[in-house]
């Protein structure tokens, strides 16, 4: 397999992982997993798959093919979960700032002008 097609398939694997994370976001067990596990998850998978192969002196291409696809799959999944959590955190921070400034959902220019 040429490097070009290998790179394309790795990107597609990451995109598939992103969509898996996007469509399973509403599951309760995903929301319970700590961000300290989700963010380094692809690297944990890479270490779990590649380390025994490196110790046994397996060919580098075999390590790349066998560890690359699961790592990219979990990379897409963890990016999706992280972005969803960051979006929720950002919305909470904006709501907190609006509440501290005295804004409500129903404030309009007409209400602010009248006393």
N, C-alpha and C positions, 0 to 999 in steps of 0.2 A: 504494500500500500504506500503510495507516495505521501510525502509530508503534507501536501496541500489537502488531499482527501482525508488524511488522518486529522488534521486541524479542523476541517469542516465537520467531521463526525463528532469530534470532541465538543465543538460549539453547539451542535444540535443536541448532544447529550446534556449539556448544561441548560439549554433552553427547555428540554423535556423535564429536567429536574425542577426548573422554575415553575413550569405549569403544574407539576405534581404538587408543589408547595402551595401554589395559588389556589388550586381546586380543593385541597384538603385543609385549608386554613381554618375552616369553621369547626373542625373536629376538636373536641375538648382536650384530648391527650397531647395534641401538638402545642396547645396554649400552655400546658402545664410544664413543658420542657424548658429548663432554664436557658437563658441566652448564653451563659457561660459554656453550655454544651453545644448549642446550635452554631455559634460563630466558628469555633475551631473544628467542627465535625468533619469537613472534607480533609483536613490535615490529619485528624485521628484515623480516618479511613485509609489515607495514604500510608501512614506509618504502620497500621495493622497489616496491610497487604504487602507493602514493599519491603519492610524490614526483614521478614524471614527469607525473602528471595535474595536480598543483598547478602545476608549472612551465608546463604548456601551458594553464593557465586553464580547466580542465574544470569543469563544473557540480558544486557540492558534493554534491548528491544522488547523482550518478553515482559520485563518488569514494566516498561512504559505502556504496553498494550493492556496488560492485566490490571494495572493500578490506575491508569489514566481515566478510563470510562467511569468506574465507580466514584472516583474523586470528583470528576466534573458533574456527575449526577447529583452528588451531595452538595457540591458547590452551588449549583442552581437552586436546590432546595433551601439551603441555608441563607442564600441571598434573598430569596422570596420571603422567608419567615422573618429575617432581620428587617427588611424594608417594611413589612406589615407592622411589626412592633414599633419601628421608628415612627411610622405614620400615626399610630395610635398615641404614642408618647407626645408627638408634636401637637396633635389636636388637643390633648389634655393640657399642655403648656399654654396654648393659645387661649383655651377656655379659662384657665386660671388667671392669665394676664387680663383678659376682658373682665372677669369678675372683680379683680383687684382695681381695675380702672372704673368700675361702676357701670359697665355696659351690660345690657340684657339682650335677649334674642329679639325683643319687641321694640327696642329703641328705634325711633325714626327721627328725621330732621324736624318734623313738626313738633314732636314731644319735647325735643331738646330746646327748641326755640321758646316754648311757652313756659311760664312759671306760675 
